Amino acid sequence: MKKLYIIRHAKSSWKNSSLSDFDRPLNKRGITDAPLMGKVLKGKKVSPDAIISSPALRAKTTAQIISKKLNFNKHIIYDENIYEANVDTLMNVVKRANKEDSIVFIFGHNPGLNMLAESLVGLHENIPTCGVVELEFACKKWSEISPENAKLISFDYPKKYK
């Protein structure tokens, strides 16, 4: 069995218009939402084997904050393919995860993450910033994940806890 946590980056700032989209930091709400969702995951006793993140600053920072809350002591994998990815690219990133890892987090962006969750489990809701979609797959290898063996376990986001 494999578990995938699809996590959208926390709320980012549009304050500095001279920054590229890739370099936008978290805003105040994002800085409070990321540790909150880390605390939620810790409360559920979630312990990832691997974390794969977009290298865009807002996704990278969200991954770092949540990994710290979970005492994740391995290196976060930054995969440039996640930034502005479509569903096929995201599926390929996940399918290439280490077969030894049972629980993988992927931090990224919409609309790609929405499309990934919709294609795997038919989730038609928008994943809000810092939203976490937990999926379980009845298979032994990441390369075998598909809609046929996928199950939605939970869908959490900061407003549920405020």
Salt bridges, closest charged atoms under 4 A:
ASP21 OD1 - ARG24 NH2 2.83
ASP21 OD2 - ARG58 NH2 3.11
ASP33 OD2 - ARG29 NE 3.50
ASP33 OD1 - LYS162 NZ 2.45
ASP79 OD2 - ARG96 NH2 3.31
GLU118 OE2 - HIS124 ND1 3.28
GLU134 OE2 - LYS3 NZ 2.77
ASP156 OD2 - LYS44 NZ 2.57
ASP156 OD1 - LYS160 NZ 3.47
